[in-house]
Amino acid sequence: MSSPEGMPNYGWYINGKVPNGALCLRIGSGGEVIKVGRDLNLVAKEAGTLYLAIGMTDRYARDSYRFPGEYKVQVKVEKK
């Protein structure tokens, strides 16, 4: 069972930063992938679409591995 923090014992989506199964985000099409985990406060450096995903290596995605669990997300946006 996975959680928003992910499961590092199953490897890393981004080595040492985002474990497989972790909730992560990216802003814009070329932005950096950031681990959200259970809680994250972030000030975006630029405008763009917010993408949320579960970090998973290509091998796990290709082989249809499952990471059962539930991810409920609340997003609050404040314009500066």
Residue frames as a rotation matrix with the C-alpha (Angstrom) as fourth column:
MET 1
0.584 0.812 0.000 0.00
0.812 -0.584 0.000 0.00
0.000 0.000 -1.000 0.00
SER 2
-0.457 -0.734 0.503 1.36
0.736 -0.629 -0.249 3.38
0.499 0.256 0.828 -0.95
SER 3
0.369 0.503 -0.782 0.86
0.787 -0.616 -0.024 6.79
-0.494 -0.607 -0.623 0.62
PRO 4
0.990 0.011 0.138 1.53
0.086 -0.832 -0.549 10.37
0.109 0.555 -0.824 -0.50
GLU 5
0.487 -0.870 0.079 5.05
-0.649 -0.299 0.700 9.96
-0.585 -0.392 -0.710 0.96
GLY 6
0.381 -0.302 -0.874 5.69
-0.782 0.400 -0.479 7.04
0.494 0.865 -0.084 -1.41
MET 7
0.942 -0.089 0.323 7.56
-0.095 0.852 0.514 3.79
-0.321 -0.515 0.795 -0.86
PRO 8
0.369 -0.871 -0.324 11.36
-0.929 -0.357 -0.096 4.19
-0.032 0.336 -0.941 -1.15
ASN 9
-0.211 -0.419 0.883 11.78
-0.410 0.858 0.309 0.46
-0.888 -0.296 -0.353 -0.52
TYR 10
0.506 0.420 0.753 10.35
0.533 0.534 -0.656 0.06
-0.678 0.734 0.047 -4.07
GLY 11
-0.286 -0.728 0.623 12.92
0.957 -0.181 0.228 2.40
-0.053 0.662 0.748 -5.58
TRP 12
-0.287 0.014 -0.958 12.97
0.271 -0.958 -0.096 6.00
-0.919 -0.287 0.271 -6.63
TYR 13
0.722 0.508 0.471 11.18
0.645 -0.246 -0.724 7.96
-0.252 0.826 -0.505 -9.36
ILE 14
0.600 -0.665 0.445 13.87
-0.228 -0.675 -0.702 10.64
0.767 0.319 -0.556 -8.94
ASN 15
0.163 -0.605 -0.779 16.84
0.620 0.677 -0.396 9.19
0.768 -0.419 0.485 -7.09
GLY 16
-0.631 -0.477 -0.612 16.98
0.758 -0.210 -0.618 10.41
0.166 -0.853 0.494 -3.50
LYS 17
-0.961 0.272 0.042 14.17
-0.275 -0.957 -0.094 12.96
0.015 -0.102 0.995 -4.04
VAL 18
-0.057 0.995 -0.081 10.90
-0.997 -0.061 -0.045 11.33
-0.050 0.078 0.996 -5.10
PRO 19
-0.775 -0.208 0.597 10.24
-0.284 0.958 -0.034 7.69
-0.565 -0.196 -0.801 -4.11
ASN 20
-0.820 0.533 -0.211 7.99
0.031 0.409 0.912 5.49
0.572 0.741 -0.352 -6.23
GLY 21
-0.191 0.877 -0.440 4.36
0.877 0.354 0.324 5.95
0.440 -0.324 -0.838 -5.27
ALA 22
-0.543 -0.067 -0.837 4.83
0.626 -0.697 -0.350 9.51
-0.560 -0.714 0.420 -3.91
LEU 23
0.658 0.737 0.154 2.49
0.712 -0.543 -0.445 12.35
-0.244 0.403 -0.882 -4.77
CYS 24
-0.469 -0.851 -0.236 4.43
0.652 -0.513 0.558 14.86
-0.596 0.108 0.796 -6.85
LEU 25
0.686 0.681 -0.256 3.81
0.362 -0.624 -0.692 18.00
-0.631 0.383 -0.675 -8.89
ARG 26
-0.552 -0.740 0.385 5.15
0.786 -0.307 0.536 19.97
-0.278 0.599 0.751 -11.80
ILE 27
0.328 0.604 -0.726 4.25
0.181 -0.795 -0.579 23.49
-0.927 0.058 -0.370 -12.89
GLY 28
0.366 -0.123 -0.923 4.19
-0.838 -0.476 -0.268 23.98
-0.406 0.871 -0.277 -16.65
SER 29
0.965 0.099 -0.244 5.37
-0.223 0.801 -0.556 21.53
0.140 0.591 0.794 -19.29
GLY 30
0.331 -0.918 -0.218 9.07
0.147 0.278 -0.949 21.88
0.932 0.282 0.227 -18.52
GLY 31
0.408 -0.126 0.904 9.05
-0.787 -0.552 0.277 22.52
0.464 -0.824 -0.324 -14.80
GLU 32
-0.700 -0.714 -0.003 10.91
-0.551 0.544 -0.633 20.58
0.453 -0.442 -0.774 -12.13
VAL 33
0.247 0.716 -0.653 9.18
0.080 0.656 0.750 17.56
0.966 -0.238 0.104 -10.58
ILE 34
-0.575 -0.341 0.744 8.74
-0.637 -0.384 -0.668 18.18
0.513 -0.858 0.003 -6.84
LYS 35
-0.605 0.367 -0.707 7.63
0.567 0.822 -0.059 15.72
0.559 -0.436 -0.705 -4.14
VAL 36
-0.055 0.692 0.720 4.44
-0.474 -0.652 0.591 16.94
0.879 -0.309 0.364 -2.47
GLY 37
-0.866 -0.228 -0.444 4.11
0.205 0.648 -0.733 14.12
0.455 -0.726 -0.515 0.04
ARG 38
-0.220 0.811 -0.543 1.57
0.974 0.214 -0.075 14.69
0.055 -0.545 -0.837 2.83
ASP 39
0.732 0.426 -0.532 2.01
0.515 -0.857 0.024 18.45
-0.445 -0.291 -0.847 2.97
LEU 40
-0.360 -0.849 0.388 3.75
0.929 -0.288 0.232 21.12
-0.085 0.444 0.892 0.94
ASN 41
0.674 0.395 -0.624 3.70
0.291 -0.919 -0.268 24.91
-0.679 -0.001 -0.734 0.95
LEU 42
-0.247 -0.733 0.634 5.13
0.888 0.091 0.450 26.27
-0.388 0.675 0.628 -2.27
VAL 43
0.356 0.250 -0.900 5.53
-0.169 -0.930 -0.326 29.65
-0.919 0.269 -0.289 -3.93
ALA 44
0.558 -0.096 0.824 5.61
0.756 0.469 -0.457 29.15
-0.342 0.878 0.334 -7.68
LYS 45
-0.331 -0.798 -0.503 8.42
0.362 -0.600 0.713 30.97
-0.871 0.054 0.488 -9.46
GLU 46
-0.931 0.089 -0.355 6.40
-0.356 -0.446 0.821 31.23
-0.085 0.891 0.447 -12.66
ALA 47
0.013 0.999 0.035 2.85
-0.817 0.031 -0.576 30.84
-0.577 -0.021 0.816 -13.93
GLY 48
-0.691 -0.168 -0.703 1.72
-0.622 0.633 0.460 27.59
0.368 0.755 -0.542 -15.53
THR 49
0.406 0.835 -0.371 -0.58
-0.558 0.549 0.623 24.61
0.724 -0.046 0.689 -15.34
LEU 50
-0.228 -0.394 0.890 -0.30
-0.945 0.310 -0.104 22.61
-0.235 -0.865 -0.443 -12.10
TYR 51
0.193 0.197 -0.961 0.18
-0.508 0.858 0.073 18.90
0.839 0.474 0.266 -12.82
LEU 52
0.043 -0.128 0.991 -0.23
-0.937 0.339 0.084 16.36
-0.347 -0.932 -0.105 -10.00
ALA 53
0.394 0.020 -0.919 0.90
-0.559 0.799 -0.222 12.76
0.729 0.601 0.326 -10.44
ILE 54
0.874 -0.208 0.439 2.19
-0.236 0.607 0.758 9.68
-0.425 -0.767 0.482 -8.68
GLY 55
0.099 -0.932 -0.349 5.94
-0.986 -0.140 0.094 9.21
-0.136 0.335 -0.932 -9.11
MET 56
0.662 0.117 0.740 6.61
-0.097 0.993 -0.071 5.90
-0.743 -0.025 0.669 -10.86
THR 57
-0.439 -0.885 -0.158 9.60
-0.375 0.021 0.927 4.69
-0.817 0.466 -0.341 -12.85
ASP 58
-0.157 0.329 -0.931 9.02
-0.987 -0.012 0.162 3.82
0.042 0.944 0.327 -16.50
ARG 59
-0.852 -0.229 -0.471 9.56
-0.257 0.966 -0.005 0.13
0.456 0.117 -0.882 -15.72
TYR 60
-0.802 0.597 0.002 6.72
0.246 0.334 -0.910 0.07
-0.544 -0.730 -0.415 -13.20
ALA 61
-0.131 0.774 -0.619 4.40
-0.639 -0.544 -0.544 1.97
-0.758 0.324 0.566 -15.55
ARG 62
-0.348 -0.072 -0.935 5.20
-0.892 0.331 0.307 -0.34
0.287 0.941 -0.179 -18.51
ASP 63
-0.857 -0.087 -0.509 4.72
-0.006 0.987 -0.160 -3.50
0.516 -0.134 -0.846 -16.42
SER 64
0.007 0.983 0.181 1.37
-0.189 -0.176 0.966 -2.26
0.982 -0.041 0.185 -15.03
TYR 65
-0.733 -0.264 -0.627 2.47
0.564 0.280 -0.777 -2.26
0.381 -0.923 -0.056 -11.38
ARG 66
0.339 0.891 0.302 -0.23
0.346 -0.416 0.841 -1.08
0.875 -0.180 -0.450 -9.01
PHE 67
-0.886 -0.460 -0.060 0.18
0.243 -0.351 -0.904 1.25
0.395 -0.815 0.423 -6.05
PRO 68
0.065 0.992 -0.105 -3.18
0.680 0.033 0.733 0.95
0.731 -0.119 -0.672 -4.27
GLY 69
-0.589 -0.170 -0.790 -4.14
0.744 -0.495 -0.448 3.80
-0.315 -0.852 0.418 -2.03
GLU 70
0.497 0.794 0.349 -6.01
0.850 -0.526 -0.015 7.04
0.172 0.304 -0.937 -2.02
TYR 71
-0.687 -0.717 -0.121 -4.71
0.723 -0.690 -0.015 10.54
-0.073 -0.098 0.993 -2.57
LYS 72
0.556 0.831 0.031 -6.95
0.831 -0.556 0.024 13.44
0.037 0.013 -0.999 -1.58
VAL 73
-0.562 -0.813 0.156 -5.53
0.822 -0.570 -0.012 16.81
0.098 0.122 0.988 -2.56
GLN 74
0.691 0.640 -0.336 -6.50
0.652 -0.752 -0.093 20.32
-0.312 -0.155 -0.937 -1.52
VAL 75
-0.378 -0.781 0.497 -4.95
0.906 -0.423 0.024 23.18
0.192 0.460 0.867 -3.46
LYS 76
0.628 0.482 -0.611 -5.10
0.587 -0.809 -0.034 26.80
-0.511 -0.338 -0.791 -2.35
VAL 77
-0.159 -0.637 0.754 -3.90
0.943 -0.323 -0.074 29.44
0.291 0.700 0.652 -4.80
GLU 78
0.546 0.231 -0.805 -3.13
0.513 -0.852 0.103 32.97
-0.663 -0.469 -0.584 -3.72
LYS 79
0.505 -0.334 0.796 -2.24
0.724 -0.338 -0.601 35.50
0.470 0.880 0.071 -6.37
LYS 80
0.095 -0.561 -0.822 0.60
0.787 -0.463 0.408 37.82
-0.609 -0.686 0.398 -5.41
